Amino acid sequence: MDWGDPGFVMAIIAISTIGWLTNNWIRARHGYALEDEWGGKTPRAEDKAHKALVEENAELRTQLGRVSERLHVLERIATDSSVNVATQIEALRDGGKVEALLTAREKELR
C-alpha cells in the first residue's frame, strides 16, 4: 500500500474519527466533560432528574441523622440499668431534679 494512496488517507481519517467518537461517548456516559475540536471542554448539562436526586439525597441524609440520634437514645435506654432509667424518668416528671434523685437512688442501692 502506498502512503499517498487515497484509500490509506481515508483509512487514517476514519480511524481517527471513530476513536474521537468512542472517546466522547465513553466520557459522556461516565459524566466527564466533553472535548470539542479545539481542545476546549464542554461541561455536562445538569438535568432535572439529577437535581431531583441530589435534593432527595440531602433529605434522606437529614432523615438518617434524626433516626441515628433516636437509635442512640434507644441503645442507651436498653443498655442502662433499669433503676437508672426509672430514676431519670421520675426526675423529669418532678421537674428535672435528676442529680438529686440519682444520688438518692445510689445511696439506696448501697
C-alpha positions in Angstrom: 0.0 0.0 0.0 1.3 3.4 -1.0 1.5 6.2 1.7 0.0 8.7 -0.7 -2.9 6.3 -1.8 -6.3 7.9 -1.2 -7.5 4.7 0.4 -4.8 4.9 3.1 -5.6 8.6 3.8 -9.3 7.8 4.1 -8.5 4.9 6.5 -6.5 7.1 8.8 -9.3 9.7 8.8 -11.9 7.0 9.5 -9.8 5.5 12.4 -9.2 9.0 13.9 -12.9 9.9 13.7 -14.1 6.6 15.2 -11.6 7.0 18.0 -12.7 10.5 18.8 -16.4 9.5 18.8 -15.7 6.5 21.0 -13.7 8.7 23.4 -16.5 11.2 23.7 -19.2 8.5 24.1 -17.3 6.9 27.0 -16.7 10.3 28.6 -20.3 11.3 28.2 -21.5 8.0 29.6 -19.4 8.4 32.7 -20.2 12.1 33.3 -16.9 13.7 32.3 -16.7 16.9 30.4 -16.5 16.5 26.6 -13.7 17.9 24.5 -14.6 20.0 21.4 -12.5 20.0 18.3 -10.3 22.9 19.6 -9.4 21.2 22.9 -11.9 23.1 25.0 -14.2 21.4 27.5 -18.0 21.3 27.3 -19.4 20.7 30.7 -22.1 18.1 31.1 -25.6 19.6 31.4 -27.3 19.1 34.7 -30.8 17.7 34.0 -33.9 17.9 36.2 -33.6 14.2 37.2 -30.1 14.8 38.5 -31.1 17.8 40.6 -34.1 15.9 42.0 -31.8 13.0 43.0 -29.4 15.5 44.7 -32.3 17.0 46.7 -33.7 13.7 47.6 -30.3 12.5 48.8 -29.9 15.6 51.0 -33.4 15.0 52.5 -32.6 11.3 53.2 -29.3 12.2 54.8 -31.0 14.5 57.3 -33.7 11.9 57.9 -31.0 9.3 58.6 -29.3 11.7 61.0 -32.5 12.0 63.0 -33.1 8.2 63.0 -29.5 7.7 64.1 -29.9 10.1 67.1 -33.1 8.2 68.1 -31.3 4.9 67.8 -28.5 6.1 70.1 -31.1 7.1 72.7 -32.8 3.7 72.5 -29.5 1.9 72.7 -28.7 3.9 75.8 -32.0 3.1 77.4 -31.6 -0.6 76.6 -28.1 -0.9 78.0 -28.6 1.3 81.1 -29.8 -0.4 84.3 -33.5 -0.2 84.8 -33.1 1.7 88.1 -31.0 4.4 86.5 -33.6 4.9 83.6 -36.5 4.9 86.1 -34.7 7.5 88.2 -34.2 9.7 85.2 -37.8 9.4 84.1 -39.1 10.2 87.6 -36.7 13.2 87.8 -38.1 14.5 84.5 -41.6 14.2 85.9 -40.7 16.0 89.1 -39.2 19.0 87.3 -35.7 18.0 86.4 -34.1 17.2 89.7 -32.0 14.4 88.1 -28.8 14.8 90.1 -30.6 14.7 93.5 -32.6 11.7 92.6 -29.6 9.8 91.2 -27.6 10.3 94.3 -30.6 9.3 96.5 -31.1 6.1 94.4 -27.4 5.3 94.5 -27.4 5.6 98.3 -30.4 3.3 98.5 -28.7 0.6 96.4 -25.5 0.7 98.6 
